[in-house]
């Protein structure tokens, strides 16, 4: 995986890490845009907090047990473990590296560090009387790996009962199981939700969970006995642990539960679990109930992002809208890809992707607004001052307005991205500043001022170009969590590395401290940040 800033700062003892997780993804197939959307969001969030100077831990990984994986492996003529190994090494890990995901760990649920601890956790619950033996019969969706309530199902034209997520027939299963006393935790959960109104986001997701829990919870089947691809129940190896109980525990096992108490104490629980809304109930109901039963702290926030839609259909392999991220990065570039989905879609809401929209935003906002600004400023410093950044000695109201705009952009972006997970709002705050600086250059007309060779004219020209370059310095810092490669190119173009140090080490909170880029820095016009697109492809 990509190197991370937390490798340098994440070892401080006693300091609680800002811990963010993605769901661990099923490896029944290669990742698509929906998986990448959540993972990029988590990467931007954790890079943002790293650049605040915080200790950070970012976890992602793969969910490798369960009936769905077993059937997929059988259909491909290999063992479940062979299938998982192949998909993880050839599809999942390479994509996260390609997208510049700076995760600190990658957990696989078939790893011994996970399976041993899951058995210990479940054994503890059994010993405490939180688990009992029983039987269950009901509709089961293999795709969701979940028993469905009759009221959750939808009906096909021929009367067949379908899973509302996968639109496929459910199977009626009857088997002996072990059950977790989830029903006893309804009142405790409602009390917790009341005391922690920000625990579930967005508000629509919170309301859905509250309504579900208020109707009364059923005890949870935590084992399966009709197949064997899973972690054995430690006191009864004819059963395997229900894949969702296994999967949810990755958030604890990956950070030292039962193995490294010091790491566990300074990392767990997660500050933010990023999840798709279709797995919200597992994370907002079952997971906190399991932790309460074990006497462990509950996460800070479960943030559900919406579905990524293409042509009005949820992104998935089953409905053939599963576009590969590489289809887009090969055309637009990795940084533009990272930027687009967080800028175009309000996190927490369903959002539609289209090739045409991506192309339009790329050209208008990235190439014309941001990239062209960087090119113009570097070219003018080269033309009028031989590539040496001049000193600003004639600042006035126009420059004060730019400085105020930067202060506003930083405050708004930091609040929206760092606290509210409003990636779109934070990015737009920075790009409002990009537009403001473009407007400043248009109004000040440095190409006309350059014709005045008097000392006053030269001072004014120097001030305009310094103001623009210093604004770009701040943009590089603010956009580094979103577009790290592009921001580094801009940082290099401004000659900022030598006087200021590495871009990743620039504190976000200092980005609006005006005058950090010193006069005398060597400004060079590098490669175009966002090249003109070739003829649009069709997906």
C-alpha positions in Angstrom: 0.0 0.0 0.0 1.0 3.6 -0.4 3.2 5.1 2.3 1.4 7.1 4.9 2.2 10.1 7.1 1.0 8.2 10.1 4.0 5.9 9.8 6.0 8.9 11.1 3.6 10.2 13.6 1.3 7.3 14.5 3.5 5.7 17.2 3.0 8.3 19.9 1.9 6.4 23.0 -1.2 7.3 24.9 -2.7 9.5 22.1 -5.9 8.2 20.7 -5.7 7.8 17.0 -8.3 9.2 14.6 -9.5 5.8 13.4 -11.5 5.5 10.2 -12.6 2.3 8.5 -14.3 1.3 5.3 -16.5 -1.7 5.1 -14.5 -4.8 4.5 -15.5 -5.7 1.0 -16.8 -9.1 -0.2 -14.3 -10.7 -2.6 -16.9 -12.5 -4.7 -15.8 -10.2 -7.6 -13.4 -7.4 -8.5 -14.0 -3.9 -7.1 -16.2 -1.4 -8.9 -16.8 2.3 -8.7 -19.1 2.0 -5.6 -16.3 0.3 -3.6 -13.8 2.8 -4.7 -16.1 5.7 -3.8 -16.2 4.8 -0.2 -12.5 4.0 0.0 -11.4 7.3 -1.6 -13.7 9.2 0.8 -12.0 7.5 3.7 -8.6 8.3 2.3 -9.4 12.0 1.8 -10.8 12.1 5.4 -7.7 10.5 6.9 -5.2 12.5 4.8 -7.0 15.6 6.0 -6.6 14.6 9.6 -3.0 13.6 9.1 -2.3 17.0 7.6 -3.8 18.5 10.7 -0.9 16.8 12.5 -3.1 14.2 14.2 -2.3 10.6 14.8 -4.4 8.6 12.3 -5.3 5.0 11.6 -7.0 4.1 8.3 -8.3 0.5 7.9 -9.7 -1.3 4.9 -9.8 -5.0 3.9 -11.8 -7.9 2.6 -14.6 -10.1 3.9 -13.8 -13.6 2.8 -16.1 -16.1 4.5 -19.7 -17.0 3.9 -22.0 -18.9 1.6 -21.7 -16.3 -1.3 -17.9 -16.7 -1.4 -18.1 -20.5 -1.2 -20.6 -20.6 -4.1 -18.6 -18.2 -6.2 -15.4 -20.3 -5.7 -17.2 -23.5 -6.6 -18.5 -21.9 -9.8 -15.0 -21.0 -10.7 -13.6 -24.5 -9.9 -11.3 -23.5 -7.1 -11.3 -23.6 -3.3 -12.7 -20.6 -1.4 -9.3 -19.7 0.0 -7.7 -19.9 -3.5 -10.5 -17.6 -4.8 -10.0 -15.1 -2.1 -6.2 -15.1 -2.5 -6.5 -14.5 -6.2 -9.0 -11.6 -6.0 -7.2 -9.8 -3.1 -3.8 -9.9 -4.7 -4.8 -9.4 -8.3 -7.8 -7.0 -8.0 -8.3 -5.4 -4.6 -4.9 -4.4 -3.3 -3.7 -3.3 -6.8 -6.7 -1.0 -7.2 -6.1 0.7 -3.8 -2.5 1.2 -4.7 -3.5 2.6 -8.2 -5.9 5.1 -6.5 -3.2 6.2 -4.1 -5.1 5.0 -1.0 -2.8 5.5 2.0 -4.4 2.9 4.3 -2.4 1.9 7.4 -3.7 -1.7 7.4 -5.5 -4.2 5.2 -7.3 -6.8 7.1 -8.4 -10.2 5.6 -10.9 -12.2 7.6 -9.1 -15.4 6.7 -6.0 -14.3 8.6 -5.1 -16.0 11.9 -4.8 -12.7 13.7 -8.6 -12.3 12.9 -10.0 -15.8 13.2 -8.4 -16.6 16.6 -9.7 -13.3 18.1 -13.2 -13.8 16.7 -13.5 -17.2 18.3 -12.3 -15.7 21.6 -14.9 -12.8 21.4 -17.8 -15.2 20.6 -16.7 -17.6 23.3 -16.7 -14.8 25.8 -20.3 -13.9 24.9 -21.3 -17.5 25.2 -19.6 -17.8 28.6 -21.5 -14.7 29.8 -24.8 -16.2 28.8 -25.4 -13.8 25.9 -25.6 -16.7 23.3 -28.0 -19.6 23.4 -28.9 -22.5 21.1 -32.1 -22.5 19.1 -33.6 -23.1 15.6 -34.7 -20.7 12.9 -36.6 -20.9 9.7 -37.0 -17.9 7.4 -36.2 -16.2 4.1 -32.5 -15.8 3.5 -30.6 -13.7 0.9 -27.2 -15.2 0.1 -26.1 -12.0 -1.6 -26.7 -10.0 1.7 -25.8 -13.0 3.9 -28.8 -12.0 6.0 -32.1 -13.5 7.1 -34.9 -11.1 5.9 -38.0 -10.1 7.7 -41.1 -10.9 5.7 -42.0 -7.2 5.6 -38.6 -6.4 4.0 -39.3 -8.5 0.9 -40.6 -7.3 -2.4 -42.7 -9.4 -4.7 -42.1 -10.2 -8.4 -44.9 -10.3 -10.9 -45.2 -14.1 -10.5 -45.5 -13.7 -6.7 -41.9 -14.8 -5.9 -40.4 -13.1 -2.9 -37.3 -11.1 -3.7 -34.5 -9.4 -1.7 -35.1 -5.7 -2.1 -31.4 -5.0 -2.5 -30.4 -7.7 -5.0 -33.9 -8.2 -6.7 -33.3 -12.0 -6.5 -35.4 -14.7 -5.0 -34.7 -15.4 -1.3 -34.1 -19.0 0.0 -36.2 -20.4 2.8 -33.7 -21.8 5.3 -34.3 -24.0 8.3 -31.4 -24.9 10.5 -30.2 -25.2 14.1 -28.4 -22.1 15.2 -26.8 -20.3 18.1 -28.4 -16.9 18.9 -27.2 -13.7 20.4 -29.7 -12.0 22.7 -30.0 -8.9 20.5 -33.6 -8.3 21.5 -32.4 -7.3 25.0 -30.3 -4.5 23.6 -33.1 -2.5 22.0 -33.7 -0.1 24.9 -30.0 0.3 25.5 -29.5 1.2 21.8 -32.3 3.7 21.8 -30.9 5.3 25.0 -27.5 5.5 23.3 -28.9 7.0 20.1 -30.7 9.6 22.1 -27.6 10.6 24.0 -25.5 10.5 20.8 -27.6 12.1 18.1 -24.5 12.3 15.7 -23.8 8.6 15.9 -25.7 7.7 12.7 -25.4 10.0 9.7 -27.1 11.3 7.6 -30.3 12.2 9.4 -32.4 10.0 7.1 -30.3 7.0 8.0 -30.6 7.8 11.7 -34.4 7.9 11.4 -34.5 4.6 9.6 -32.5 2.9 12.3 -34.5 4.4 15.1 -37.8 3.3 13.5 -36.5 -0.2 13.0 -35.2 -0.6 16.6 -38.4 0.9 18.1 -40.4 -1.9 16.4 -38.5 -4.4 18.6 -35.4 -6.4 17.8 -35.3 -10.2 17.2 -32.5 -12.2 18.6 -29.7 -12.7 16.0 -28.6 -16.0 14.6 -24.9 -16.0 14.9 -24.0 -19.3 13.5 -24.7 -21.4 10.4 -24.7 -25.2 10.1 -25.5 -25.9 6.5 -22.0 -25.1 5.1 -18.5 -25.0 6.5 -16.7 -22.0 4.9 -16.3 -19.8 8.0 -14.8 -19.6 11.4 -15.8 -22.6 13.5 -17.9 -21.9 16.6 -15.3 -22.8 19.3 -17.6 -24.9 21.5 -19.5 -26.6 18.6 -17.5 -27.1 15.5 -20.5 -28.4 13.5 -21.3 -24.7 13.2 -19.5 -21.7 11.7 -19.8 -18.2 12.9 -22.3 -16.0 11.0 -20.3 -14.1 8.5 -21.6 -10.7 9.6 -20.5 -11.3 13.2 -17.1 -12.4 11.8 -16.9 -9.4 9.5 -17.9 -6.7 12.0 -15.2 -7.9 14.5 -12.5 -6.9 12.0 -12.7 -3.4 13.3 -11.4 -4.7 16.7 -9.1 -7.5 15.6 -7.2 -5.3 13.2 -6.2 -2.9 15.9 -5.0 -5.4 18.5 -8.1 -6.8 20.3 -6.9 -9.7 22.5 -3.4 -9.4 21.1 -1.9 -5.9 21.5 -3.6 -4.1 24.4 -1.6 -0.9 24.1 -2.5 -0.5 20.4 -6.1 -1.4 21.1 -6.4 1.2 23.8 -5.0 4.0 21.7 -6.9 3.1 18.5 -10.3 1.5 19.3 -13.1 2.4 18.9 -13.3 3.8 15.4 -14.1 7.5 15.2 -15.8 7.0 11.9 -17.1 3.8 10.2 -17.8 4.6 6.5 -20.5 2.2 5.2 -22.9 1.8 2.4 -26.5 2.4 3.4 -27.5 -1.2 2.5 -25.3 -2.4 5.4 -26.3 0.3 7.8 -28.3 -1.8 10.2 -25.4 -4.2 10.8 -23.1 -1.3 11.8 -25.6 0.8 13.7 -27.5 -1.9 15.5 -25.7 -5.3 15.7 -22.2 -3.9 16.0 -22.8 -1.6 19.0 -25.0 -4.2 20.7 -22.1 -6.8 20.4 -19.7 -4.2 21.9 -22.1 -3.3 24.7 -22.5 -7.0 25.5 -18.7 -7.3 25.7 -18.3 -4.1 27.8 -16.3 -2.4 25.0 -16.7 1.2 23.8 -19.0 2.0 21.0 -17.7 3.8 17.8 -18.1 7.6 17.4 -20.0 7.7 14.2 -21.5 5.4 11.5 -21.7 7.4 8.3 -23.7 5.9 5.5 -23.0 7.0 2.0 -25.7 6.7 -0.7 -25.7 4.4 -3.7 -23.7 5.3 -6.8 -26.1 5.2 -9.7 -25.5 4.7 -13.4 -28.5 5.1 -15.6 -30.8 5.1 -12.6 -29.5 1.7 -11.4 -27.4 1.0 -8.3 -23.8 0.3 -9.1 -23.3 -3.5 -8.9 -22.0 -6.4 -11.0 -25.4 -8.0 -11.1 -27.1 -5.3 -13.1 -24.1 -4.8 -15.4 -23.4 -1.2 -14.4 -20.2 -2.3 -12.7 -17.7 0.0 -14.5 -14.1 -0.5 -13.5 -12.4 2.5 -11.9 -9.5 2.0 -14.3 -11.8 2.7 -17.2 -12.0 6.2 -15.9 -8.5 6.8 -14.5 -7.0 5.8 -17.8 -8.9 8.7 -19.4 -9.1 11.4 -16.7 -6.2 10.5 -14.5 -6.2 9.3 -10.9 -6.4 12.6 -9.1 -9.3 13.8 -11.3 -11.1 10.6 -10.4 -10.5 11.1 -6.7 -11.8 14.7 -7.0 -14.8 14.1 -9.2 -16.8 11.6 -7.2 -16.5 13.6 -3.9 -17.1 16.9 -5.7 -20.0 15.8 -7.8 -22.0 13.7 -5.2 -23.1 14.9 -1.8 -21.7 12.3 0.6 -24.7 10.5 2.2 -27.0 10.9 -0.7 -27.5 8.8 -3.8 -25.6 10.2 -6.7 -25.5 9.6 -10.5 -22.4 9.2 -12.5 -22.2 10.0 -16.2 -19.2 10.2 -18.5 -20.5 13.5 -19.9 -20.8 15.1 -16.5 -17.2 14.0 -15.5 -15.9 15.4 -18.8 -17.7 18.8 -18.3 -16.5 19.2 -14.8 -12.9 18.2 -15.6 -12.7 20.7 -18.4 -14.4 23.6 -16.6 -13.2 23.3 -13.0 -9.9 21.3 -13.2 -8.4 22.3 -16.5 -9.8 25.8 -17.0 -10.1 27.1 -13.5 -7.4 25.4 -11.5 -4.9 24.1 -14.0 -4.9 27.2 -16.2 -4.4 29.4 -13.1 -1.3 27.5 -12.2 0.1 27.7 -15.7 -0.6 31.4 -16.1 1.0 32.4 -12.9 4.1 30.3 -13.5 4.4 31.7 -17.1 4.1 35.3 -15.9 6.7 34.9 -13.1 9.0 33.4 -15.7 8.3 36.1 -18.3 8.5 39.2 -16.1 10.8 38.1 -13.3 13.0 35.4 -14.8 11.3 32.6 -12.7 12.2 34.2 -9.4 9.2 35.0 -7.2 9.2 38.7 -6.5 8.4 40.4 -3.2 5.0 42.0 -2.6 5.6 45.6 -1.6 2.5 47.3 -2.9 -0.4 45.4 -1.4 -3.8 47.1 -1.1 -7.5 46.3 -0.8 -7.6 43.8 -3.6 -4.8 41.7 -2.0 -6.5 42.0 1.4 -9.7 40.5 -0.2 -7.7 37.6 -1.5 -6.2 36.9 1.9 -9.7 37.1 3.5 -11.0 34.7 0.9 -8.3 32.2 1.8 -9.0 32.4 5.5 -12.7 31.7 4.7 -11.9 28.8 2.4 -9.7 27.1 5.0 -12.2 27.5 7.8 -15.0 26.2 5.7 -13.1 23.3 4.1 -11.7 22.2 7.5 -15.2 22.2 9.1 -16.9 20.5 6.2 -14.3 17.8 5.4 -12.7 17.3 8.8 -15.8 17.4 10.9 -19.0 17.1 8.9 -17.8 14.6 6.2 -19.2 17.1 3.7 -16.5 16.4 1.0 -18.5 18.2 -1.7 -18.9 21.3 0.4 -15.3 21.4 1.4 -14.0 21.0 -2.1 -16.4 23.7 -3.3 -15.1 26.0 -0.6 -11.5 25.6 -2.0 -12.7 26.0 -5.6 -14.6 29.2 -4.7 -11.2 30.5 -3.7 -9.7 29.3 -7.0 -12.4 31.3 -8.8 -11.7 34.3 -6.6 -8.0 34.3 -7.5 -8.8 33.9 -11.2 -11.1 36.9 -10.9 -8.4 38.8 -9.1 -5.9 38.3 -11.9 -8.5 39.2 -14.5 -9.3 42.5 -12.7 -5.6 43.4 -12.0 -4.5 42.7 -15.6 -0.8 42.0 -14.8 -0.1 41.8 -18.6 -1.1 45.5 -18.8 0.7 46.5 -15.6 3.9 44.9 -17.0 4.0 47.7 -19.6 4.6 50.3 -16.9 8.3 50.0 -16.3 8.4 52.6 -13.5 9.4 51.5 -10.0 5.7 51.8 -9.0 4.6 49.7 -11.9 7.2 47.0 -11.2 6.2 46.9 -7.5 2.5 46.6 -8.4 3.3 43.8 -10.9 5.4 42.0 -8.3 2.6 42.2 -5.8 0.0 40.8 -8.1 2.1 37.8 -9.1 3.3 37.2 -5.5 -0.4 37.2 -4.4 -1.3 34.7 -7.1 1.6 32.4 -6.3 1.0 32.5 -2.6 -2.6 31.7 -3.2 -1.5 28.6 -5.2 0.8 27.6 -2.3 -2.3 27.5 -0.1 -4.3 25.6 -2.7 -1.6 22.9 -2.9 -1.9 22.4 0.8 -5.7 22.4 0.9 -6.1 20.1 -2.1 -3.3 17.7 -1.1 -5.7 15.2 0.7 -7.9 15.1 -2.4 -5.4 15.3 -5.2 -2.0 14.4 -3.8 -0.1 13.9 -7.1 -1.4 17.1 -8.7 -0.7 19.1 -5.5 2.8 17.8 -5.4 3.4 19.0 -9.0 2.1 22.4 -8.1 4.3 22.5 -4.9 7.3 21.6 -7.1 6.4 24.3 -9.7 6.3 26.9 -7.0 9.7 26.0 -5.7 8.1 25.5 -2.2 9.9 22.3 -1.1 13.3 23.8 -0.3 12.1 26.8 1.9 9.0 25.2 3.4 9.6 21.4 3.4 7.5 18.5 2.2 4.0 19.2 1.1 2.5 16.4 3.4 4.1 18.1 6.4 2.4 21.5 5.9 -0.1 21.9 8.7 -3.6 22.6 7.3 -4.3 25.1 10.0 -1.4 27.2 8.8 -2.4 27.2 5.2 -4.0 30.7 5.5 -0.9 32.2 7.2 -0.2 34.7 4.5 3.4 35.1 3.2 4.7 31.6 3.9 6.1 31.2 0.4 9.2 33.4 0.5 10.2 35.9 -2.2 13.1 34.5 -4.1 11.6 31.0 -4.6 12.2 29.6 -8.0 9.0 29.2 -9.9 9.0 27.0 -13.0 6.2 26.1 -15.5 6.0 22.4 -15.2 3.7 20.0 -17.2 0.1 21.0 -17.5 -1.8 19.8 -14.4 -4.9 18.7 -16.3 -4.2 18.0 -20.0 -6.9 18.4 -22.6 -9.0 15.3 -22.8 -9.0 13.1 -25.9 -12.2 12.4 -27.7 -14.7 11.2 -25.0 -15.2 7.5 -24.6 -18.5 5.8 -24.2 -19.1 3.5 -21.3 
